[in-house]
């Protein structure tokens, strides 16, 4: 395994945690803009409809995927700038 890959592991972990927090905040904003309550429903919320629960899950998955891809890509580009090699 390359040294740059090993050195990138802790950086990637920290970026992943920060990305998760960012994605959670972004999802809450998206959910509010869609005109829903402050809190998105979870699968076990019996007072919410199937439609609302599935819509919330789909939106959350999309937001988390986009944020994760953006954070991972940005971290890899920054690592290449610093080390000269792609970390993965």
TIMI-2910 file (N, C-alpha, C, CB; in pm, 1 decimal, decimal comma, always signed):
<rs>
+----------+----------+----------+----------+----------+----------+----------+----------+----------+----------+----------+----------+------+
!      n_x !      n_y !      n_z !     ca_x !     ca_y !     ca_z !      c_x !      c_y !      c_z !     cb_x !     cb_y !     cb_z ! resn !
+----------+----------+----------+----------+----------+----------+----------+----------+----------+----------+----------+----------+------+
!    +84,2 !   -117,0 !     +0,0 !     +0,0 !     +0,0 !     +0,0 !    +89,3 !   +124,1 !     +0,0 !    -96,2 !     -0,6 !   +121,8 !  Unk !
!    +51,8 !   +223,7 !    -77,6 !   +129,8 !   +346,3 !    -86,3 !   +122,3 !   +425,6 !    +43,5 !    +81,5 !   +431,7 !   -202,8 !  Unk !
!   +227,4 !   +499,0 !    +70,0 !   +232,7 !   +583,2 !   +190,0 !   +123,5 !   +689,9 !   +184,0 !   +372,4 !   +649,6 !   +204,6 !  Unk !
!    +98,8 !   +743,1 !    +64,9 !     -2,9 !   +847,8 !    +52,3 !   -142,0 !   +793,7 !    +86,7 !     -2,4 !   +905,9 !    -90,4 !  Unk !
!   -167,8 !   +668,6 !    +53,3 !   -297,3 !   +607,8 !    +88,4 !   -310,5 !   +592,0 !   +239,0 !   -313,7 !   +470,9 !    +19,5 !  Unk !
!   -204,0 !   +547,9 !   +303,1 !   -205,7 !   +529,2 !   +448,2 !   -219,8 !   +664,5 !   +517,7 !    -76,9 !   +456,6 !   +495,9 !  Unk !
!   -148,4 !   +763,7 !   +469,6 !   -154,9 !   +897,0 !   +529,8 !   -292,1 !   +960,3 !   +510,1 !    -46,9 !   +987,3 !   +470,6 !  Unk !
!   -360,5 !   +923,4 !   +402,3 !   -490,9 !   +983,0 !   +372,9 !   -602,7 !   +922,8 !   +457,7 !   -523,6 !   +966,0 !   +225,8 !  Unk !
!   -583,5 !   +803,5 !   +511,8 !   -689,2 !   +735,9 !   +589,0 !   -747,8 !   +823,9 !   +699,7 !   -634,4 !   +608,2 !   +650,3 !  Unk !
!   -667,3 !   +880,3 !   +790,2 !   -726,6 !   +963,4 !   +895,5 !   -792,3 !  +1090,3 !   +840,7 !   -620,3 !  +1001,3 !   +996,9 !  Unk !
!   -734,7 !  +1144,3 !   +734,2 !   -794,1 !  +1262,7 !   +672,5 !   -930,2 !  +1226,7 !   +613,5 !   -700,5 !  +1321,0 !   +562,8 !  Unk !
!   -937,1 !  +1114,6 !   +545,2 !  -1063,4 !  +1069,1 !   +487,6 !  -1168,4 !  +1042,2 !   +593,6 !  -1041,1 !   +944,4 !   +405,6 !  Unk !
!  -1126,3 !   +986,9 !   +705,9 !  -1218,9 !   +961,0 !   +816,7 !  -1274,0 !  +1091,0 !   +872,3 !  -1149,4 !   +881,6 !   +928,0 !  Unk !
!  -1187,5 !  +1188,5 !   +894,7 !  -1232,0 !  +1318,7 !   +946,6 !  -1324,2 !  +1388,3 !   +846,8 !  -1110,7 !  +1408,8 !   +978,2 !  Unk !
!  -1289,8 !  +1381,2 !   +719,0 !  -1375,8 !  +1441,4 !   +617,5 !  -1511,4 !  +1372,3 !   +611,6 !  -1308,6 !  +1435,7 !   +480,8 !  Unk !
!  -1512,6 !  +1241,9 !   +629,6 !  -1638,5 !  +1167,8 !   +629,5 !  -1729,2 !  +1209,3 !   +743,4 !  -1611,8 !  +1019,6 !   +637,6 !  Unk !
!  -1671,8 !  +1228,8 !   +860,7 !  -1751,5 !  +1272,6 !   +975,9 !  -1805,5 !  +1413,9 !   +953,4 !  -1666,8 !  +1267,8 !  +1105,4 !  Unk !
!  -1720,1 !  +1502,3 !   +904,8 !  -1764,0 !  +1639,1 !   +877,7 !  -1869,5 !  +1640,6 !   +767,7 !  -1644,4 !  +1727,4 !   +837,9 !  Unk !
!  -1852,2 !  +1556,1 !   +667,3 !  -1949,9 !  +1546,8 !   +559,1 !  -2084,5 !  +1496,7 !   +607,3 !  -1898,5 !  +1456,2 !   +450,4 !  Unk !
!  -2083,1 !  +1402,7 !   +700,6 !  -2208,4 !  +1351,9 !   +757,1 !  -2284,8 !  +1459,7 !   +831,1 !  -2180,9 !  +1235,8 !   +850,6 !  Unk !
!  -2212,6 !  +1541,6 !   +906,7 !  -2278,0 !  +1651,4 !   +977,6 !  -2332,3 !  +1755,3 !   +878,9 !  -2179,7 !  +1717,6 !  +1076,0 !  Unk !
!  -2253,2 !  +1785,0 !   +776,9 !  -2296,5 !  +1879,7 !   +674,0 !  -2419,7 !  +1827,7 !   +600,1 !  -2182,5 !  +1906,4 !   +574,5 !  Unk !
!  -2420,4 !  +1698,3 !   +569,1 !  -2533,2 !  +1638,5 !   +498,4 !  -2659,9 !  +1642,1 !   +583,7 !  -2500,6 !  +1494,3 !   +458,7 !  Unk !
!  -2646,1 !  +1618,6 !   +713,3 !  -2762,2 !  +1625,2 !   +802,4 !  -2823,1 !  +1764,2 !   +804,3 !  -2723,0 !  +1584,0 !   +943,6 !  Unk !
!  -2738,0 !  +1865,0 !   +811,8 !  -2785,0 !  +2003,5 !   +809,9 !  -2849,0 !  +2037,2 !   +675,4 !  -2669,0 !  +2099,9 !   +839,0 !  Unk !
!  -2785,4 !  +1995,0 !   +568,1 !  -2839,3 !  +2022,3 !   +434,7 !  -2974,9 !  +1954,9 !   +415,7 !  -2741,3 !  +1974,8 !   +326,5 !  Unk !
!  -2989,3 !  +1830,5 !   +463,0 !  -3116,6 !  +1761,1 !   +448,3 !  -3228,2 !  +1832,7 !   +523,9 !  -3104,2 !  +1617,4 !   +497,4 !  Unk !
!  -3198,1 !  +1880,3 !   +643,6 !  -3300,2 !  +1952,8 !   +720,7 !  -3347,7 !  +2076,0 !   +644,6 !  -3245,0 !  +1993,9 !   +858,9 !  Unk !
!  -3255,3 !  +2146,2 !   +579,7 !  -3292,7 !  +2263,6 !   +501,9 !  -3375,5 !  +2226,4 !   +379,5 !  -3168,5 !  +2339,6 !   +459,0 !  Unk !
!  -3336,9 !  +2119,1 !   +312,5 !  -3413,3 !  +2072,2 !   +195,8 !  -3554,1 !  +2032,6 !   +238,7 !  -3341,8 !  +1952,1 !   +127,2 !  Unk !
!  -3564,8 !  +1962,3 !   +349,5 !  -3695,4 !  +1915,9 !   +397,7 !  -3786,0 !  +2034,6 !   +431,1 !  -3678,3 !  +1825,4 !   +521,8 !  Unk !
!  -3730,4 !  +2137,6 !   +493,2 !  -3808,4 !  +2258,0 !   +524,5 !  -3852,6 !  +2328,3 !   +397,2 !  -3726,7 !  +2354,4 !   +612,1 !  Unk !
!  -3763,8 !  +2337,0 !   +299,6 !  -3797,7 !  +2404,9 !   +173,6 !  -3903,1 !  +2330,7 !    +93,2 !  -3673,7 !  +2422,2 !    +89,2 !  Unk !
!  -3912,3 !  +2201,9 !   +114,7 !  -4017,7 !  +2124,6 !    +49,0 !  -4153,7 !  +2149,6 !   +114,5 !  -3984,0 !  +1975,0 !    +52,8 !  Unk !
!  -4154,0 !  +2228,8 !   +221,4 !  -4278,5 !  +2267,5 !   +285,6 !  -4326,7 !  +2171,7 !   +392,0 !  -4382,9 !  +2282,1 !   +184,2 !  Unk !
!  -4237,5 !  +2095,2 !   +449,2 !  -4275,5 !  +1998,3 !   +550,5 !  -4240,6 !  +2049,0 !   +689,9 !  -4207,4 !  +1864,3 !   +524,1 !  Unk !
!  -4277,0 !  +1971,1 !   +789,2 !  -4247,3 !  +2003,7 !   +928,3 !  -4096,6 !  +2014,5 !   +949,7 !  -4307,2 !  +1897,8 !  +1022,5 !  Unk !
!  -4060,8 !  +2060,5 !  +1067,4 !  -3918,8 !  +2073,5 !  +1099,9 !  -3847,4 !  +1939,2 !  +1099,4 !  -3902,2 !  +2139,4 !  +1235,2 !  Unk !
!  -3911,9 !  +1837,4 !  +1150,9 !  -3849,2 !  +1705,5 !  +1159,0 !  -3902,5 !  +1613,4 !  +1049,9 !  -3873,0 !  +1643,1 !  +1297,2 !  Unk !
!  -3811,3 !  +1548,5 !   +981,5 !  -3850,9 !  +1450,0 !   +880,8 !  -3897,7 !  +1323,6 !   +950,9 !  -3733,7 !  +1418,9 !   +783,4 !  Unk !
!  -3993,9 !  +1254,4 !   +894,1 !  -4041,8 !  +1131,5 !   +957,4 !  -3941,6 !  +1017,9 !   +940,5 !  -4177,3 !  +1090,7 !   +899,0 !  Unk !
!  -3945,8 !   +925,1 !  +1035,1 !  -3868,7 !   +803,4 !  +1015,4 !  -3967,6 !   +690,4 !   +986,5 !  -3779,0 !   +771,0 !  +1140,6 !  Unk !
!  -3915,1 !   +575,7 !   +955,9 !  -3998,9 !   +464,3 !   +911,0 !  -4098,4 !   +417,8 !  +1017,2 !  -3911,6 !   +348,2 !   +870,0 !  Unk !
!  -4071,6 !   +441,4 !  +1143,7 !  -4159,3 !   +392,5 !  +1250,3 !  -4256,3 !   +498,3 !  +1302,1 !  -4076,3 !   +341,3 !  +1364,5 !  Unk !
!  -4264,7 !   +611,3 !  +1235,4 !  -4356,5 !   +718,5 !  +1275,2 !  -4495,6 !   +685,6 !  +1221,4 !  -4307,4 !   +858,1 !  +1222,3 !  Unk !
!  -4582,5 !   +633,7 !  +1307,5 !  -4712,6 !   +585,8 !  +1260,7 !  -4809,5 !   +697,1 !  +1223,3 !  -4775,0 !   +500,3 !  +1365,7 !  Unk !
!  -4780,2 !   +821,6 !  +1261,4 !  -4867,1 !   +933,3 !  +1228,8 !  -4840,1 !   +991,0 !  +1090,4 !  -4851,8 !  +1040,9 !  +1331,9 !  Unk !
!  -4740,2 !   +941,7 !  +1022,8 !  -4705,6 !   +991,0 !   +889,4 !  -4746,0 !   +888,7 !   +784,5 !  -4554,4 !  +1021,6 !   +879,4 !  Unk !
!  -4774,2 !   +936,8 !   +665,1 !  -4816,0 !   +848,0 !   +556,0 !  -4695,1 !   +778,0 !   +494,4 !  -4892,5 !   +927,2 !   +447,8 !  Unk !
!  -4724,9 !   +670,0 !   +422,1 !  -4620,2 !   +598,2 !   +349,4 !  -4550,0 !   +694,3 !   +253,7 !  -4679,5 !   +476,8 !   +271,8 !  Unk !
!  -4629,4 !   +774,1 !   +184,9 !  -4574,8 !   +866,2 !    +85,8 !  -4473,5 !   +961,0 !   +149,8 !  -4687,7 !   +946,2 !    +19,2 !  Unk !
!  -4509,2 !  +1019,3 !   +263,3 !  -4420,9 !  +1114,7 !   +328,7 !  -4294,1 !  +1047,1 !   +381,2 !  -4494,2 !  +1184,1 !   +442,7 !  Unk !
!  -4307,8 !   +929,1 !   +438,1 !  -4191,5 !   +856,4 !   +490,3 !  -4095,7 !   +820,1 !   +376,6 !  -4236,5 !   +728,6 !   +565,4 !  Unk !
!  -4150,1 !   +770,3 !   +266,1 !  -4064,8 !   +730,9 !   +154,1 !  -4003,1 !   +851,5 !    +84,0 !  -4144,5 !   +648,9 !    +54,4 !  Unk !
!  -4077,4 !   +961,9 !    +75,7 !  -4022,9 !  +1084,1 !    +17,6 !  -3906,3 !  +1135,3 !   +102,8 !  -4132,9 !  +1192,3 !     +5,3 !  Unk !
!  -3922,9 !  +1133,9 !   +233,7 !  -3816,3 !  +1178,0 !   +323,2 !  -3692,4 !  +1089,3 !   +308,1 !  -3865,0 !  +1177,0 !   +469,0 !  Unk !
!  -3711,8 !   +960,2 !   +299,7 !  -3599,6 !   +867,3 !   +285,1 !  -3526,1 !   +889,1 !   +152,8 !  -3649,0 !   +722,3 !   +294,4 !  Unk !
!  -3601,4 !   +910,9 !    +46,5 !  -3540,3 !   +933,3 !    -84,9 !  -3461,4 !  +1064,7 !    -86,4 !  -3648,5 !   +934,9 !   -195,2 !  Unk !
!  -3518,9 !  +1169,6 !    -31,3 !  -3449,4 !  +1298,8 !    -25,3 !  -3323,8 !  +1288,8 !    +59,4 !  -3542,0 !  +1407,5 !    +30,9 !  Unk !
!  -3335,8 !  +1223,6 !   +173,3 !  -3220,7 !  +1209,8 !   +262,5 !  -3109,3 !  +1131,2 !   +194,5 !  -3261,9 !  +1140,8 !   +393,6 !  Unk !
!  -3143,6 !  +1024,4 !   +127,4 !  -3043,2 !   +944,4 !    +57,1 !  -2974,3 !  +1022,8 !    -53,4 !  -3107,1 !   +820,0 !     -1,0 !  Unk !
!  -3051,4 !  +1101,4 !   -127,5 !  -2993,2 !  +1181,7 !   -235,3 !  -2899,2 !  +1288,1 !   -179,7 !  -3103,9 !  +1247,7 !   -318,5 !  Unk !
!  -2943,3 !  +1357,8 !    -76,8 !  -2859,5 !  +1463,3 !    -17,7 !  -2731,0 !  +1403,5 !    +38,8 !  -2936,6 !  +1539,0 !    +93,4 !  Unk !
!  -2741,9 !  +1294,4 !   +113,0 !  -2622,7 !  +1232,9 !   +171,8 !  -2526,6 !  +1183,7 !    +63,6 !  -2662,5 !  +1116,6 !   +263,5 !  Unk !
!  -2579,2 !  +1127,6 !    -44,0 !  -2492,5 !  +1078,3 !   -151,6 !  -2418,1 !  +1191,5 !   -220,5 !  -2574,1 !  +1001,0 !   -254,0 !  Unk !
!  -2487,4 !  +1300,5 !   -248,5 !  -2423,7 !  +1413,9 !   -315,4 !  -2318,2 !  +1477,5 !   -225,7 !  -2528,7 !  +1518,4 !   -355,8 !  Unk !
!  -2351,0 !  +1497,4 !    -99,0 !  -2254,3 !  +1557,9 !     -7,3 !  -2133,9 !  +1466,7 !    +10,6 !  -2319,6 !  +1587,4 !   +128,8 !  Unk !
!  -2155,8 !  +1336,6 !    +24,2 !  -2044,4 !  +1242,4 !    +40,9 !  -1953,2 !  +1245,0 !    -81,5 !  -2097,4 !  +1099,2 !    +64,8 !  Unk !
!  -2011,7 !  +1244,1 !   -200,0 !  -1931,2 !  +1247,2 !   -321,8 !  -1851,4 !  +1377,2 !   -331,3 !  -2020,7 !  +1230,9 !   -445,5 !  Unk !
!  -1913,3 !  +1489,6 !   -297,3 !  -1845,1 !  +1618,8 !   -304,1 !  -1730,9 !  +1626,0 !   -202,7 !  -1944,7 !  +1733,2 !   -279,7 !  Unk !
!  -1754,7 !  +1578,3 !    -82,0 !  -1651,4 !  +1581,6 !    +22,5 !  -1537,8 !  +1485,5 !    -12,0 !  -1712,0 !  +1545,5 !   +160,7 !  Unk !
!  -1570,5 !  +1365,2 !    -54,7 !  -1466,9 !  +1267,4 !    -90,1 !  -1381,4 !  +1318,0 !   -206,9 !  -1531,4 !  +1131,7 !   -126,5 !  Unk !
!  -1447,3 !  +1372,3 !   -306,5 !  -1375,1 !  +1421,1 !   -424,3 !  -1285,6 !  +1539,6 !   -388,1 !  -1474,0 !  +1461,4 !   -535,1 !  Unk !
!  -1338,8 !  +1631,4 !   -308,7 !  -1260,9 !  +1748,1 !   -266,8 !  -1138,5 !  +1706,0 !   -185,3 !  -1348,6 !  +1844,3 !   -184,7 !  Unk !
!  -1156,7 !  +1609,9 !    -96,8 !  -1044,8 !  +1560,4 !    -17,5 !   -938,2 !  +1495,1 !   -103,5 !  -1093,8 !  +1462,3 !    +85,8 !  Unk !
!   -980,5 !  +1418,7 !   -202,0 !   -884,7 !  +1352,1 !   -290,2 !   -808,5 !  +1453,2 !   -375,8 !   -956,8 !  +1251,0 !   -380,2 !  Unk !
!   -879,1 !  +1553,3 !   -425,1 !   -812,8 !  +1657,3 !   -504,9 !   -712,3 !  +1733,7 !   -419,5 !   -916,6 !  +1754,7 !   -565,1 !  Unk !
!   -750,6 !  +1766,8 !   -297,0 !   -659,1 !  +1837,5 !   -207,1 !   -537,4 !  +1751,3 !   -174,2 !   -731,7 !  +1878,2 !    -77,8 !  Unk !
!   -559,5 !  +1622,0 !   -152,1 !   -447,5 !  +1531,5 !   -123,0 !   -352,8 !  +1522,5 !   -242,2 !   -499,3 !  +1391,1 !    -86,1 !  Unk !
!   -407,1 !  +1521,1 !   -363,6 !   -321,0 !  +1515,7 !   -481,7 !   -238,7 !  +1643,5 !   -495,3 !   -405,0 !  +1493,4 !   -608,2 !  Unk !
!   -299,9 !  +1757,0 !   -462,4 !   -226,3 !  +1883,7 !   -468,1 !   -108,8 !  +1884,5 !   -369,7 !   -320,8 !  +2001,5 !   -438,1 !  Unk !
!   -132,3 !  +1826,2 !   -252,2 !    -28,4 !  +1826,1 !   -148,2 !    +78,4 !  +1721,2 !   -175,9 !    -90,8 !  +1801,2 !    -10,6 !  Unk !
!    +36,0 !  +1599,5 !   -212,2 !   +130,9 !  +1488,0 !   -224,9 !   +174,5 !  +1459,3 !   -368,6 !    +69,9 !  +1363,9 !   -166,9 !  Unk !
!    +94,5 !  +1502,1 !   -465,4 !   +124,5 !  +1473,1 !   -603,8 !    +68,2 !  +1342,3 !   -653,4 !   +269,0 !  +1473,3 !   -623,2 !  Unk !
!     +3,3 !  +1265,3 !   -566,1 !    -57,0 !  +1137,2 !   -606,1 !   -202,4 !  +1131,3 !   -558,0 !    +24,7 !  +1016,8 !   -548,3 !  Unk !
!   -280,7 !  +1055,3 !   -631,4 !   -420,3 !  +1034,4 !   -596,0 !   -426,5 !   +935,8 !   -479,3 !   -502,4 !   +982,1 !   -718,5 !  Unk !
!   -505,3 !   +964,7 !   -374,4 !   -499,7 !   +882,7 !   -253,3 !   -565,2 !   +746,0 !   -262,4 !   -561,9 !   +956,0 !   -143,7 !  Unk !
!   -651,1 !   +722,6 !   -353,8 !   -722,5 !   +594,2 !   -354,6 !   -671,1 !   +499,2 !   -459,5 !   -868,9 !   +616,4 !   -376,3 !  Unk !
+----------+----------+----------+----------+----------+----------+----------+----------+----------+----------+----------+----------+------+
</rs>
